[in-house]
Amino acid sequence: MTVMEQTLEEAKKKAEEREVLLDLENVSLSFGGVKAITNISFNVKKGEIRAIIGPNGAGKTSMLNVINGFYQPQEGVITFNGKKRKSMKPHLAVDQGIARTFQNVALFKGMSTLDNIMAGRATRMKQSMFWQMLYWGPARQEEIEHRKKVEEIIDFLEIQHIRRTPVGTLPYGLQKRVELARALAMEPELLLLDEPMAGMNLEEKEDMSRFILDVNDQLGTTIALIEHDMGVVMDLSDRVVVLDYGRKIADGVPEEVQSNQEVIDAYLGLSH
């Protein structure tokens, strides 16, 4: 057995040993007569970084929207943490431990970095709106505790210097980092990242890659990400699933996917 083959076998064995966190079984999604996703099955295992890749229009973002409840599939079953469901609302997905970032930055541009990240804690606040408005008693203590958690995230992502800065004035790369911080403020078990490197220069990509690895390794967060930069995908991911025209064409460890002829054809625009 060659060194390459041995490395591949070790990677596959490591992936197989992990417990499944999210399982999608025969999921299909249509908009009128247009099929966005057709009979797709794959899983995400606890503690891994799982990449979802494919050409433009492959159905990647639609798949994330199905996972966190923005879209309701017409067919298929989704199992998260052992609980099966056919559909879910986004706020229930957050309650169960799923958070996400978006392809286009979705922040409150007039608010500071700190306030944007605090918005991510809203679902974890237990006091009523009345007590929060009064900022008294239990509500005051609760906000102090949430602010402490937010400050920890700010330190973790090295954005102390922009904590009071309106996010609309920040460079795009830093806005992406703030959006990651807001998602982490929800303390997700599964973090969905939709093109976290889009629009970044090389230095910003290197920083974001480092933070994604740290989130996975140090915080123990399972990650599913969409990304077009194949160098990033192959470096970060434990496993990769490939979509093309709404169908799954490959699934495996990066080395397997990288050498799959159908994947090569899809990215080069050749006929299958």
C-alpha positions, -999 to 999 in steps of 0.1 A, spaced: 0 0 0 14 34 -10 16 63 15 -12 81 -4 -35 50 -1 -26 46 36 -35 82 43 -68 78 24 -77 47 44 -69 65 77 -90 95 68 -120 72 58 -117 52 90 -116 84 111 -148 97 94 -166 63 99 -159 63 136 -177 95 143 -213 97 155 -239 111 130 -252 145 141 -273 154 110 -287 129 84 -305 138 53 -324 111 35 -338 114 0 -344 151 3 -361 168 -27 -370 205 -31 -388 222 -60 -400 257 -68 -429 252 -92 -416 231 -119 -380 238 -112 -362 211 -92 -335 227 -69 -326 195 -50 -334 159 -62 -333 129 -39 -301 139 -20 -288 118 10 -258 125 31 -248 131 67 -227 153 89 -209 137 118 -201 152 152 -169 172 154 -162 172 116 -159 200 90 -182 189 62 -179 208 29 -208 211 3 -194 221 -31 -205 223 -67 -208 247 -96 -231 278 -95 -267 267 -94 -259 232 -80 -284 236 -51 -258 242 -23 -275 272 -6 -309 256 -11 -296 227 9 -285 249 38 -319 266 37 -335 232 40 -313 222 69 -321 253 90 -357 256 80 -359 285 55 -371 260 29 -394 231 35 -386 201 13 -414 183 -5 -398 149 1 -373 133 24 -365 131 61 -340 151 81 -327 137 114 -308 161 138 -295 148 171 -316 116 167 -349 135 161 -365 131 127 -384 159 110 -398 167 76 -398 204 81 -387 230 107 -389 268 112 -357 287 115 -363 298 151 -368 262 161 -335 252 143 -317 278 164 -334 264 196 -321 230 187 -286 241 181 -282 251 144 -268 285 134 -256 299 101 -239 327 82 -250 339 48 -235 342 14 -242 380 14 -234 396 48 -266 400 68 -257 424 96 -273 455 112 -250 479 94 -258 509 117 -251 490 149 -218 483 165 -199 450 163 -208 444 200 -245 450 195 -246 428 164 -231 399 183 -254 406 213 -283 401 188 -271 365 184 -278 360 221 -315 370 219 -327 334 216 -309 326 249 -324 354 269 -351 341 292 -364 373 308 -395 389 293 -393 419 271 -408 440 299 -380 432 323 -354 437 295 -368 472 288 -366 481 325 -331 467 327 -336 458 363 -332 428 386 -330 394 369 -329 411 334 -299 432 343 -280 402 357 -289 381 326 -276 408 302 -243 411 322 -239 373 318 -246 375 280 -222 404 275 -195 384 292 -201 355 267 -200 380 238 -167 395 251 -152 360 251 -162 356 214 -148 390 205 -115 380 221 -116 345 204 -120 361 169 -95 389 176 -119 418 169 -115 438 202 -104 468 182 -137 471 163 -161 462 192 -176 497 192 -174 504 154 -206 504 133 -202 473 111 -213 492 80 -180 511 81 -158 479 83 -139 462 55 -158 433 40 -134 407 56 -141 420 91 -178 421 84 -176 384 76 -158 378 109 -185 398 128 -212 376 112 -193 345 123 -192 359 158 -229 365 158 -235 329 148 -212 317 175 -231 338 201 -259 313 196 -236 285 209 -246 262 180 -239 225 179 -240 227 141 -227 258 123 -236 263 87 -213 286 67 -224 298 33 -193 309 14 -173 323 44 -144 332 21 -164 350 -7 -149 384 -17 -119 380 5 -82 386 -4 -56 360 4 -47 373 39 -84 375 49 -89 339 37 -60 327 57 -74 344 88 -109 330 83 -95 295 77 -76 297 109 -107 308 128 -129 281 113 -103 255 124 -102 270 159 -140 270 161 -140 233 152 -111 223 173 -113 245 204 -150 250 207 -159 215 194 -184 229 170 -195 207 140 -193 227 108 -210 223 74 -197 249 48 -202 259 12 -171 272 -4 -158 277 -40 -121 280 -32 -111 244 -37 -77 249 -20 -96 260 12 -121 231 9 -94 204 5 -73 219 34 -102 224 59 -126 196 53 -129 161 67 -154 150 41 -168 166 10 -202 162 -8 -205 174 -44 -238 186 -60 -244 193 -96 -278 205 -110 -294 196 -77 -281 160 -76 -253 144 -56 -225 133 -78 -198 125 -52 -193 121 -15 -161 112 4 -129 124 19 -111 152 0 -86 130 -17 -114 108 -31 -135 137 -44 -105 155 -59 -98 126 -82 -134 118 -91 -138 122 -128 -175 132 -126 -165 160 -102 -137 171 -125 -161 172 -155 -187 192 -135 -161 219 -126 -145 220 -160 -179 221 -178 -173 189 -197 -201 164 -206 -204 136 -181 
